[in-house]
């Protein structure tokens, strides 16, 4: 994993010993190890919510862990700020782009696209022709419906706590997030790894 990290992010990349338990959980999830996932209180049918302080490595690990997933469950990491900018330009079609229109084909069979929405809660509330929309809330609601009906997975990284996310998106989203995600949290005292 460290070797792949060096290939993707540069020779300065390294895995910190303090993060080994968290990384182990992510790898168990990525390779679909049912027995060890259950031992760590994780469901392979749910997505990941990777939480922790600024600079602890959430986004980097999300990008890295996707390479260890089976092909149909590999995911694209998409910053929520970019989705807000897309909404300002393209409007409500963006919500469908990341929910109902999120399919690709493997051998002619439609497979749900898996996204990791990076830095949830830090995006602005964008306007399209003067209309404000909590774009990520709408996308998460749509993806929740698809999670319930088609088992479409979603992953998230965030620096915010559950109560902070609830303050932004409301208790309706928070309740659905409990059902959609396995929480994988860095210690709140984790140091900033950026150099």
C-alpha positions in Angstrom: 0.0 0.0 0.0 2.8 2.4 0.8 4.5 1.6 -2.5 1.2 2.4 -4.4 1.0 5.6 -2.3 4.5 6.7 -3.4 3.6 6.0 -7.0 0.4 8.1 -6.7 1.5 10.9 -4.4 5.3 11.1 -4.5 8.2 9.6 -2.7 7.5 11.6 0.5 4.3 9.4 1.0 4.4 7.1 4.0 2.0 5.3 6.3 2.1 6.5 9.9 2.2 3.7 12.6 -0.6 5.5 14.4 -2.9 5.0 11.4 -2.3 1.3 10.9 -5.5 0.1 12.6 -7.6 2.6 10.6 -5.9 1.6 7.4 -6.4 -2.1 8.2 -10.1 -1.5 8.5 -10.2 0.3 5.1 -8.3 -2.5 3.5 -10.5 -5.2 5.0 -13.5 -3.3 3.5 -11.8 -2.7 0.1 -10.9 -6.4 -0.4 -14.4 -7.5 0.8 -13.1 -9.6 3.8 -16.6 -10.3 5.3 -15.3 -12.0 8.5 -12.9 -9.2 9.5 -15.3 -6.5 8.4 -17.9 -7.9 10.8 -15.3 -8.2 13.6 -14.7 -4.5 13.2 -18.4 -3.6 13.1 -18.5 -2.8 9.4 -21.0 -3.8 6.8 -19.7 -4.4 3.2 -23.0 -3.3 1.8 -22.6 0.2 3.2 -20.2 2.9 2.1 -17.4 4.6 4.1 -17.6 7.8 6.0 -14.0 8.8 6.7 -13.9 11.5 9.3 -11.0 13.3 11.0 -9.2 16.6 11.5 -7.7 18.7 8.7 -4.6 17.2 7.2 -4.8 13.8 8.8 -4.9 12.0 5.4 -8.6 11.3 4.7 -8.7 12.3 1.0 -5.3 10.7 0.3 -6.5 7.4 1.9 -9.8 7.5 0.0 -8.0 7.9 -3.3 -5.5 5.1 -2.4 -8.0 2.6 -1.0 -10.0 2.7 -4.3 -7.1 0.9 -6.0 -7.6 -2.1 -3.7 -11.3 -2.5 -4.4 -12.8 -4.9 -6.9 -13.3 -3.3 -10.3 -17.0 -2.7 -10.0 -16.6 -1.1 -6.6 -13.7 1.2 -7.4 -14.7 4.8 -6.9 -13.9 8.2 -8.0 -13.1 10.9 -5.4 -15.0 14.0 -6.2 -14.5 17.2 -4.2 -17.9 18.7 -3.1 -16.6 22.2 -3.9 -16.4 21.1 -7.6 -19.9 19.8 -7.5 -21.1 23.2 -6.2 -19.3 24.9 -9.1 -20.9 22.5 -11.6 -24.3 23.3 -10.2 -23.7 27.0 -10.7 -22.9 26.3 -14.3 -25.2 23.3 -15.2 -28.1 23.6 -12.7 -30.2 20.8 -11.4 -28.9 18.3 -14.0 -25.9 18.0 -11.7 -28.0 16.3 -9.0 -29.0 13.6 -11.5 -25.4 13.3 -12.8 -24.3 12.1 -9.3 -27.3 10.0 -8.5 -29.8 8.7 -11.0 -27.4 8.9 -14.0 -24.6 7.3 -12.1 -24.2 4.0 -14.0 -21.6 2.4 -16.3 -21.6 -0.9 -18.1 -19.5 -4.0 -17.4 -20.2 -6.7 -20.0 -23.4 -4.9 -21.0 -24.8 -4.9 -17.5 -25.4 -1.5 -15.8 -23.4 -1.2 -12.6 -23.9 1.8 -10.2 -21.0 4.3 -10.2 -19.5 4.6 -6.7 -18.4 8.1 -5.7 -16.5 9.4 -2.7 -17.6 12.9 -2.0 -14.6 14.7 -0.6 -14.8 17.3 2.1 -18.5 17.1 2.7 -19.8 20.2 4.5 -17.2 22.6 3.2 -18.9 23.4 0.0 -20.8 26.7 -0.5 -24.5 26.7 -1.1 -24.5 27.6 -4.8 -27.0 29.5 -6.9 -28.2 28.7 -10.4 -30.1 31.6 -12.0 -30.7 33.0 -8.5 -32.0 29.7 -7.0 -30.1 28.4 -4.0 -29.9 24.7 -3.5 -28.2 22.4 -1.0 -26.8 20.3 -3.8 -25.0 17.7 -1.6 -28.1 17.2 0.5 -30.2 16.6 -2.6 -27.5 14.2 -4.0 -27.3 12.3 -0.7 -31.1 12.0 -0.5 -31.2 10.6 -4.1 -28.3 8.3 -3.4 -30.0 7.1 -0.2 -33.0 6.1 -2.3 -30.8 4.2 -4.7 -28.9 2.6 -1.8 -32.2 1.3 -0.5 -33.4 0.0 -3.9 -30.3 -0.9 -5.8 -27.6 -1.0 -3.1 -25.7 1.9 -4.7 -22.8 2.7 -2.5 -21.5 6.2 -1.6 -18.4 7.2 0.3 -17.6 10.5 2.0 -14.7 12.3 3.7 -15.3 15.1 6.1 -13.6 17.1 8.9 -17.0 17.7 10.5 -18.6 15.8 13.4 -22.0 14.2 13.1 -23.6 17.2 14.9 -21.9 19.7 12.6 -23.1 17.8 9.6 -26.6 17.8 11.1 -26.5 21.5 11.5 -25.7 22.0 7.8 -27.9 19.3 6.3 -30.6 18.6 8.9 -31.5 15.5 10.9 -33.1 13.8 7.9 -29.7 13.5 6.2 -28.0 12.5 9.4 -30.4 9.7 10.0 -30.0 8.4 6.5 -26.2 8.6 6.8 -26.3 6.2 9.7 -27.9 3.7 7.5 -25.6 4.3 4.4 -22.2 4.5 6.0 -19.6 2.7 8.1 -17.9 5.4 10.2 -14.1 5.2 10.0 -12.7 8.0 12.1 -9.3 9.3 12.7 -8.5 10.4 16.3 -9.5 14.0 16.7 -5.9 14.7 17.9 -4.3 13.3 14.7 -1.6 15.6 13.5 -1.5 17.4 10.2 0.6 15.3 7.9 1.0 17.9 5.2 4.6 19.0 4.7 
